Amino acid sequence: MSKDYKAIISIVDNNLTETILEKIEEEHGITKSTVILARGRSDKDGEFFGLKVEPERECVMTLVKEESSKQVIETIETYGKLKEPGQGIVFSLSLEHVGGLLPAHME
């Protein structure tokens, strides 16, 4: 059963997280995700008064049925502005095992 699901991990600008969560609920019925505060770092980060600026990000983790994973990723790319350089990343991982209760939309 676990192999029928994908974990979608996205690292996005923290100002866009709520929009992304609203859109994946609206468009795909996904109502449960885990959001973790994160920091971004790259060779393109700027400096401000001699201090390194690291953009504030949030990591959004969502489990979805495999057949809907591509569409969910496209929604996250669109509303997370991930097609613009330096805005973040989204990817999916195959799952071997999942423990705990699965959300109603996944059963």
TIRO-2110 file (N, C-alpha, C; in Angstrom, 1 decimal):
// TIRO-2110
0.8, -1.2, 0.0, N, 1, A
0.0, 0.0, 0.0, CA, 1, A
0.9, 1.3, 0.0, C, 1, A
1.9, 1.3, 0.8, N, 2, A
2.8, 2.5, 0.8, CA, 2, A
3.4, 2.9, -0.5, C, 2, A
3.7, 1.9, -1.3, N, 3, A
4.3, 2.1, -2.6, CA, 3, A
3.4, 2.9, -3.6, C, 3, A
2.1, 3.0, -3.2, N, 4, A
1.2, 3.7, -4.1, CA, 4, A
1.2, 5.2, -3.8, C, 4, A
2.1, 5.7, -2.9, N, 5, A
2.1, 7.1, -2.5, CA, 5, A
3.5, 7.7, -2.8, C, 5, A
3.5, 9.0, -2.9, N, 6, A
4.7, 9.8, -3.1, CA, 6, A
4.8, 10.8, -2.0, C, 6, A
6.0, 11.1, -1.5, N, 7, A
6.2, 12.2, -0.6, CA, 7, A
6.6, 13.4, -1.5, C, 7, A
5.9, 14.5, -1.4, N, 8, A
6.3, 15.7, -2.2, CA, 8, A
6.9, 16.7, -1.2, C, 8, A
8.1, 17.1, -1.5, N, 9, A
8.9, 18.0, -0.6, CA, 9, A
9.1, 19.2, -1.4, C, 9, A
8.7, 20.4, -0.8, N, 10, A
8.9, 21.6, -1.5, CA, 10, A
9.6, 22.6, -0.5, C, 10, A
10.6, 23.3, -1.0, N, 11, A
11.2, 24.4, -0.2, CA, 11, A
10.8, 25.7, -0.9, C, 11, A
10.1, 26.5, -0.2, N, 12, A
9.5, 27.7, -0.8, CA, 12, A
9.6, 28.9, 0.0, C, 12, A
9.5, 30.1, -0.6, N, 13, A
9.5, 31.4, 0.2, CA, 13, A
8.4, 31.3, 1.2, C, 13, A
8.7, 31.7, 2.4, N, 14, A
7.7, 31.5, 3.5, CA, 14, A
6.5, 32.4, 3.3, C, 14, A
6.6, 33.4, 2.4, N, 15, A
5.4, 34.3, 2.1, CA, 15, A
4.4, 33.6, 1.2, C, 15, A
4.8, 32.5, 0.6, N, 16, A
4.0, 31.8, -0.4, CA, 16, A
3.4, 30.5, 0.1, C, 16, A
3.8, 30.1, 1.3, N, 17, A
3.4, 28.8, 1.9, CA, 17, A
1.8, 28.7, 2.0, C, 17, A
1.2, 29.7, 2.6, N, 18, A
-0.2, 29.6, 2.8, CA, 18, A
-1.0, 29.5, 1.4, C, 18, A
-0.5, 30.3, 0.4, N, 19, A
-1.1, 30.2, -0.9, CA, 19, A
-1.0, 28.8, -1.5, C, 19, A
0.2, 28.2, -1.3, N, 20, A
0.4, 26.9, -1.9, CA, 20, A
-0.5, 25.9, -1.2, C, 20, A
-0.6, 26.0, 0.2, N, 21, A
-1.5, 25.1, 0.9, CA, 21, A
-3.0, 25.2, 0.5, C, 21, A
-3.4, 26.5, 0.3, N, 22, A
-4.8, 26.7, -0.1, CA, 22, A
-5.0, 26.2, -1.5, C, 22, A
-4.1, 26.3, -2.4, N, 23, A
-4.3, 25.9, -3.8, CA, 23, A
-4.2, 24.4, -3.9, C, 23, A
-3.4, 23.7, -3.1, N, 24, A
-3.4, 22.2, -3.2, CA, 24, A
-4.6, 21.6, -2.6, C, 24, A
-5.2, 22.3, -1.6, N, 25, A
-6.5, 21.9, -1.1, CA, 25, A
-7.6, 22.1, -2.1, C, 25, A
-7.6, 23.3, -2.7, N, 26, A
-8.7, 23.7, -3.6, CA, 26, A
-8.6, 22.8, -4.9, C, 26, A
-7.5, 22.6, -5.4, N, 27, A
-7.3, 21.9, -6.7, CA, 27, A
-7.2, 20.4, -6.6, C, 27, A
-6.7, 19.9, -5.4, N, 28, A
-6.5, 18.4, -5.3, CA, 28, A
-7.1, 17.8, -4.0, C, 28, A
-7.7, 18.6, -3.2, N, 29, A
-8.4, 18.1, -2.0, CA, 29, A
-7.4, 17.7, -0.9, C, 29, A
-6.2, 18.1, -1.0, N, 30, A
-5.2, 17.8, 0.0, CA, 30, A
-5.3, 18.8, 1.2, C, 30, A
-5.6, 18.3, 2.4, N, 31, A
-5.9, 19.1, 3.5, CA, 31, A
-4.8, 19.0, 4.6, C, 31, A
-3.9, 18.1, 4.4, N, 32, A
-2.9, 17.9, 5.5, CA, 32, A
-1.5, 17.9, 4.9, C, 32, A
-0.6, 18.7, 5.4, N, 33, A
0.8, 18.8, 5.1, CA, 33, A
1.5, 19.2, 6.3, C, 33, A
2.8, 18.9, 6.3, N, 34, A
3.7, 19.4, 7.4, CA, 34, A
4.6, 20.5, 6.9, C, 34, A
4.6, 21.6, 7.7, N, 35, A
5.4, 22.7, 7.3, CA, 35, A
6.5, 22.9, 8.4, C, 35, A
7.7, 23.1, 7.9, N, 36, A
8.9, 23.2, 8.8, CA, 36, A
9.6, 24.5, 8.4, C, 36, A
10.0, 25.4, 9.3, N, 37, A
10.8, 26.6, 9.0, CA, 37, A
12.1, 26.1, 8.5, C, 37, A
12.6, 26.8, 7.5, N, 38, A
13.9, 26.4, 6.9, CA, 38, A
14.7, 27.7, 6.5, C, 38, A
15.9, 27.6, 6.2, N, 39, A
16.7, 28.7, 5.7, CA, 39, A
17.3, 28.2, 4.3, C, 39, A
17.4, 29.2, 3.4, N, 40, A
18.0, 28.9, 2.1, CA, 40, A
19.4, 29.4, 2.1, C, 40, A
20.2, 28.8, 1.3, N, 41, A
21.6, 29.2, 1.1, CA, 41, A
22.0, 28.9, -0.3, C, 41, A
22.7, 29.8, -0.9, N, 42, A
23.2, 29.6, -2.2, CA, 42, A
24.4, 30.6, -2.5, C, 42, A
25.1, 30.3, -3.6, N, 43, A
26.1, 31.3, -3.9, CA, 43, A
25.6, 32.6, -4.4, C, 43, A
24.3, 32.7, -4.6, N, 44, A
23.7, 33.9, -5.1, CA, 44, A
23.1, 34.8, -4.0, C, 44, A
23.2, 34.3, -2.7, N, 45, A
22.7, 35.1, -1.6, CA, 45, A
23.5, 36.4, -1.5, C, 45, A
22.7, 37.4, -1.2, N, 46, A
23.4, 38.8, -1.2, CA, 46, A
23.9, 39.1, 0.2, C, 46, A
24.5, 40.3, 0.3, N, 47, A
24.9, 40.8, 1.6, CA, 47, A
24.2, 42.1, 1.8, C, 47, A
23.9, 42.4, 3.1, N, 48, A
23.3, 43.7, 3.5, CA, 48, A
24.1, 44.2, 4.6, C, 48, A
24.7, 45.4, 4.4, N, 49, A
25.6, 46.0, 5.4, CA, 49, A
26.6, 45.0, 6.0, C, 49, A
27.2, 44.2, 5.1, N, 50, A
28.2, 43.2, 5.4, CA, 50, A
27.7, 41.9, 6.0, C, 50, A
26.4, 41.8, 6.2, N, 51, A
25.9, 40.6, 6.8, CA, 51, A
25.3, 39.7, 5.6, C, 51, A
25.6, 38.4, 5.7, N, 52, A
25.0, 37.5, 4.7, CA, 52, A
23.5, 37.4, 4.9, C, 52, A
22.8, 37.5, 3.8, N, 53, A
21.3, 37.4, 3.8, CA, 53, A
20.9, 36.0, 3.4, C, 53, A
20.3, 35.3, 4.3, N, 54, A
19.8, 34.0, 3.9, CA, 54, A
18.3, 34.0, 3.9, C, 54, A
17.7, 33.8, 2.7, N, 55, A
16.2, 33.9, 2.6, CA, 55, A
15.5, 32.9, 3.5, C, 55, A
14.4, 33.4, 4.1, N, 56, A
13.6, 32.5, 5.0, CA, 56, A
12.7, 31.7, 4.1, C, 56, A
12.7, 30.4, 4.3, N, 57, A
12.0, 29.4, 3.6, CA, 57, A
11.1, 28.6, 4.5, C, 57, A
10.2, 27.8, 3.9, N, 58, A
9.5, 26.8, 4.6, CA, 58, A
9.5, 25.6, 3.8, C, 58, A
9.7, 24.5, 4.5, N, 59, A
9.7, 23.1, 3.8, CA, 59, A
8.3, 22.6, 4.0, C, 59, A
7.6, 22.3, 2.9, N, 60, A
6.3, 21.7, 2.9, CA, 60, A
6.3, 20.3, 2.5, C, 60, A
5.9, 19.4, 3.4, N, 61, A
5.9, 17.9, 3.1, CA, 61, A
4.5, 17.4, 3.0, C, 61, A
4.2, 16.7, 1.9, N, 62, A
2.8, 16.3, 1.7, CA, 62, A
2.9, 14.9, 1.1, C, 62, A
2.0, 14.0, 1.6, N, 63, A
1.9, 12.6, 1.0, CA, 63, A
0.7, 12.6, 0.1, C, 63, A
0.9, 12.1, -1.1, N, 64, A
-0.2, 12.1, -2.1, CA, 64, A
-0.1, 10.7, -2.8, C, 64, A
-1.3, 10.4, -3.4, N, 65, A
-1.3, 9.2, -4.2, CA, 65, A
-0.4, 9.4, -5.4, C, 65, A
0.2, 8.3, -5.8, N, 66, A
1.2, 8.4, -6.9, CA, 66, A
0.6, 9.0, -8.2, C, 66, A
-0.6, 8.6, -8.5, N, 67, A
-1.2, 9.1, -9.8, CA, 67, A
-1.5, 10.6, -9.8, C, 67, A
-1.6, 11.3, -8.7, N, 68, A
-1.8, 12.7, -8.6, CA, 68, A
-0.6, 13.5, -8.4, C, 68, A
0.6, 12.9, -8.2, N, 69, A
1.8, 13.6, -7.7, CA, 69, A
2.2, 14.6, -8.8, C, 69, A
2.2, 14.3, -10.1, N, 70, A
2.7, 15.2, -11.1, CA, 70, A
1.8, 16.5, -11.1, C, 70, A
0.5, 16.4, -11.0, N, 71, A
-0.4, 17.5, -10.9, CA, 71, A
-0.2, 18.4, -9.7, C, 71, A
0.1, 17.7, -8.6, N, 72, A
0.3, 18.5, -7.3, CA, 72, A
1.6, 19.3, -7.4, C, 72, A
2.7, 18.6, -8.0, N, 73, A
3.9, 19.3, -8.2, CA, 73, A
3.8, 20.5, -9.1, C, 73, A
3.0, 20.4, -10.2, N, 74, A
2.8, 21.5, -11.1, CA, 74, A
2.1, 22.7, -10.4, C, 74, A
1.1, 22.3, -9.5, N, 75, A
0.4, 23.4, -8.7, CA, 75, A
1.4, 24.1, -7.8, C, 75, A
2.3, 23.3, -7.1, N, 76, A
3.3, 23.9, -6.2, CA, 76, A
4.2, 24.8, -7.0, C, 76, A
4.7, 24.3, -8.2, N, 77, A
5.6, 25.1, -9.0, CA, 77, A
5.0, 26.4, -9.4, C, 77, A
3.7, 26.4, -9.8, N, 78, A
3.0, 27.6, -10.2, CA, 78, A
2.9, 28.6, -9.1, C, 78, A
2.3, 28.2, -8.0, N, 79, A
2.0, 29.1, -6.9, CA, 79, A
3.2, 29.4, -6.0, C, 79, A
4.2, 28.6, -6.1, N, 80, A
5.4, 28.9, -5.4, CA, 80, A
6.4, 29.6, -6.2, C, 80, A
6.0, 29.9, -7.5, N, 81, A
6.9, 30.7, -8.4, CA, 81, A
8.2, 30.0, -8.6, C, 81, A
8.2, 28.7, -8.6, N, 82, A
9.4, 27.9, -8.7, CA, 82, A
10.1, 27.8, -10.1, C, 82, A
9.4, 28.3, -11.1, N, 83, A
10.0, 28.4, -12.4, CA, 83, A
10.9, 29.6, -12.6, C, 83, A
10.9, 30.5, -11.6, N, 84, A
11.8, 31.6, -11.5, CA, 84, A
13.1, 31.2, -10.8, C, 84, A
14.2, 31.6, -11.3, N, 85, A
15.5, 31.2, -10.7, CA, 85, A
15.6, 31.6, -9.2, C, 85, A
16.1, 30.7, -8.4, N, 86, A
16.4, 31.1, -7.0, CA, 86, A
15.2, 31.1, -6.1, C, 86, A
14.0, 30.6, -6.5, N, 87, A
12.8, 30.7, -5.7, CA, 87, A
12.5, 29.5, -4.9, C, 87, A
13.2, 28.4, -5.1, N, 88, A
13.0, 27.2, -4.3, CA, 88, A
13.0, 26.0, -5.2, C, 88, A
12.5, 24.9, -4.6, N, 89, A
12.6, 23.6, -5.3, CA, 89, A
11.4, 22.7, -4.9, C, 89, A
11.0, 21.8, -5.7, N, 90, A
10.0, 20.8, -5.3, CA, 90, A
10.4, 19.5, -6.0, C, 90, A
10.2, 18.4, -5.2, N, 91, A
10.6, 17.1, -5.8, CA, 91, A
9.7, 16.1, -5.1, C, 91, A
9.7, 14.9, -5.6, N, 92, A
8.9, 13.8, -5.0, CA, 92, A
9.8, 12.6, -4.7, C, 92, A
9.5, 11.9, -3.7, N, 93, A
10.2, 10.7, -3.4, CA, 93, A
9.3, 9.5, -3.3, C, 93, A
9.7, 8.4, -3.8, N, 94, A
9.0, 7.1, -3.7, CA, 94, A
9.0, 6.7, -2.3, C, 94, A
8.0, 6.0, -1.8, N, 95, A
7.9, 5.6, -0.4, CA, 95, A
8.0, 4.1, -0.3, C, 95, A
8.7, 3.6, 0.5, N, 96, A
8.8, 2.1, 0.8, CA, 96, A
7.8, 1.7, 1.8, C, 96, A
7.7, 2.5, 2.9, N, 97, A
6.8, 2.2, 4.0, CA, 97, A
6.3, 3.5, 4.6, C, 97, A
5.0, 3.5, 5.0, N, 98, A
4.4, 4.6, 5.7, CA, 98, A
3.7, 4.1, 6.9, C, 98, A
4.0, 4.7, 8.1, N, 99, A
3.3, 4.3, 9.3, CA, 99, A
2.4, 5.4, 9.8, C, 99, A
1.5, 5.0, 10.7, N, 100, A
0.6, 6.0, 11.2, CA, 100, A
-0.7, 6.0, 10.3, C, 100, A
-1.6, 6.9, 10.7, N, 101, A
-2.9, 7.0, 10.0, CA, 101, A
-2.7, 7.8, 8.7, C, 101, A
-3.3, 7.3, 7.6, N, 102, A
-3.3, 8.1, 6.4, CA, 102, A
-4.5, 9.0, 6.4, C, 102, A
-4.3, 10.2, 5.8, N, 103, A
-5.4, 11.1, 5.7, CA, 103, A
-6.6, 10.5, 4.9, C, 103, A
-7.8, 11.0, 5.1, N, 104, A
-9.0, 10.4, 4.4, CA, 104, A
-8.9, 10.5, 2.9, C, 104, A
-8.2, 11.6, 2.4, N, 105, A
-8.1, 11.7, 0.9, CA, 105, A
-7.2, 10.7, 0.3, C, 105, A
-6.4, 10.0, 1.2, N, 106, A
-5.5, 9.0, 0.7, CA, 106, A
-5.9, 7.6, 0.8, C, 106, A
-7.0, 7.3, 1.5, N, 107, A
-7.4, 5.9, 1.7, CA, 107, A
-8.1, 5.4, 0.5, C, 107, A
END
